[in-house]
Amino acid sequence: MSIQAAQLPAKAALDGRGRAVAVGLRRVLGPDYRMGMLFVAPILLLVLALVAYPFGYAVYLSMTRKYVGLPPVWVGFDNYVKLTWDGFFQRAVVNSFIFTFGSVGVKLVLGMAMALVLTSQIRWRGFWTGVLLIPWVAPTVVSALNFLWIFDYSLGVLNYLLVRVFRLLPQGIGWLSEPGTAMASVIGVNIWRGFPFFGISFLAGMKAIPGELYEAAAVDGATALQRFRHVTVPGIKNILIIVVLLSTIWTFNDFQIVYILTKGGPGGATQVLPVFTYEIAFGAQRLGEAIAVALYMLPALAAVIIVLARYMRRGRRS
Amino acid sequence: MDNRLRDLSEQLAAGLIARREFLRKAAVVTGGTAAGLGVLRTMAGAQAKPKLRVWLFKSFVTAGNDVLAKHIETWGQERKVDVELDWATFGDREQKFVAAIEAGNPPDVAEMNLYGPMRYKPALRDVSKVATEIAKAKGGLLPFAEKATKVDGKFLGVPRYAMITVFYIRKDIMEAKGLKPPKLYDPDVVEFAKKTQDAAKDLWGFGQTLNRSDDGDGFMQNILWSYGGGPWDKDGKPALATSNREANLKALQFAVDTIKKHKIQPPGVMGWTDVSNNEAYMAGKLVTTNNGASLYYAMVAKKHELAAKTLLTLTPGGPAGSLVGGSCYNWGIFSKSKHAELGEDLIRWLEDETRFTEYMNASVGQAGPVYKGRADHPYWKSDPNFEAILQNILRSVMPGHPGPMTPAAVEVQAQKTLTDMAGRVVTAGLSPEAALKEAHGRVEEIYKIRRG
């Protein structure tokens, strides 16, 4: 038998295996999977280049000792272990949770109130909707700088109003100079800026609830509170969850308000993770550790993101 | 199509030349044209202006910024160089440098602060030749400037000017009370402040934040030194809660007492940023404060009524003397620059005495001397308030004092470790001992990391 003749069965076997793989792929991915892959390839490449690669590189850098201008040195999980026992990091984690949940909780209440007021029959509803959206539309830096002036002990308008105009206090309050008031102030500004997003989202959800449901509930003798609890809340449940989760992620990562108002002070009382990350990255110029700080809370945020994604998909299906 | 090629194709079509001849001649014409274009491109390239990217520090003294920009533009026109100017402020310069260095795209030349040579050492070019040449022509460098710009025996920055903190006093109030400028913080400043302040009118004797800020950190650094302490010993090892513990405790206690016990500071002082004391002073709410010359510049430039009522004096001291943290703005050339010679030429141009004098005059005391020759300039006698600026500069010390200026010393300052320490006592209720111990732990950690 010639060599060529001997190769024929092997080639046939290979062809057979290739066909089987193709059939398998067709079965799993659909008959036109090649065309599908062609369409998906550009976006896949973009995601790899713009999301996966930077993220992977960040994870790698967080496991290195990386100083500005010098090549990274692999240290494994050292940065994470060190952070776990670092008192300043621990305080930043606690502050981040206080800041986030304090803000989101109040934004939820205010946003709901805003939506309820704007769904009722009030005059100039469009005007009020526009006015209430101003904090959300204004650039955060501008708002924060304005609040820096508003909160100033000697020259700020808030103390001026409280002490001189309304005479509610014998002397001003150091809004940004005491740990309690400083945290309350940064939370307050975050609430001021963020509640219109809650309000406008809830408003959209409420408008989609059929009026007949309210009429039926009223016929059954439901009070306003009962109508809110049994009609409104179930009607906007998905929106409510999505908005709360989104706001939790945004607030947790909010940098500008805290940095401009307090820079994490006084004495670290308002030090939150994004500001801590910034301090380590640009103050200490230890980039590996800074990225480790940023990624440390990723599992917690990832859980929030997974829940959020699930709700969004459910919302789309329904 | 080229006319020669068209002729050739017509000759070929008419059968006047063979195809082989057509191909040969066409190749010569095309090749010649391509070569000619290449030569033209090279010539054009040779005539194109080189481009120099220059980053400047945008200080609060805007007139000085304008003069500097004008000098650089004139240099660009004279040398036929395209200059791309960009500015970095107090708030964003570190981010800009870090981002540019990590992206491999730093500027050619940059105006850096005193930390620059130490922090960006891996990305900077050795500028010893030009730095030595300029220093020699100006009578030599003042010691603090050499310490700030010379790293491991090489100059990584060419010194330009020193910006320093001085003590601001409301002269009118002082004279009305028959007082003299305080020499020591304790008890002079405390007594001075108590005698001059009027809390009911929101007028406070002393305004000095201990919050995270350059001003706050500078004050804490100075007060520790002036009490004989500081974060470092003379070998550059951490000493906050070890060999310098007693002196540091006294200094920290004094700083905290200005707020908690003596109540000579405005109630909101722990929330202040770097500009807050400037604003409060100009609003007439402070009798004394520590600040750089930018506050004096602002008052003079705006013809503010307090400009004439302000006395600038040496920073008050403590039991170990009066020590002041210095600064040294300097020019760096990045090693990635393809125009290092142009960069050096620009630095020589800007440090020319006529040009620097114009810049100094516009800066109202902010552009202090870093060269011995400039310290003798008559400008420093032109305003009585400049004497304090000059003398504070001449006696200034660098981070790490009394030891060497190290990367760890720079990082301790950059991380606001000392203001955090004071803040923990004032706002979190920690005892000075506990805050000192906590801060020492941070200094130790930074020392270990930076030494490794």
Interface residues (C-beta under 8 A of the other chain):
Chain A: Y67 V68 G69 L70 G87 F88 L148 F151 D152 Y153 S154 L155 Q171 G172 G174 W175 L176 S177 E178 P179 A182 T262 K263 G264 G265 P266 G267 G268 A269 E279 A281 F282 G283 A284 Q285 R286 L287
Chain B: E94 Q95 F97 V98 I101 E102 R119 Y120 K121 P122 A123 D202 N211 R212 S213 P266 P267 G268 V269 M270 G271 W272 T273 S276 E279 A280 A283 K285 E411 A414 Q415 K416 T419 D420 A422 G423 R424 V425 V426 T427 A428 E438 R442 I446 I449
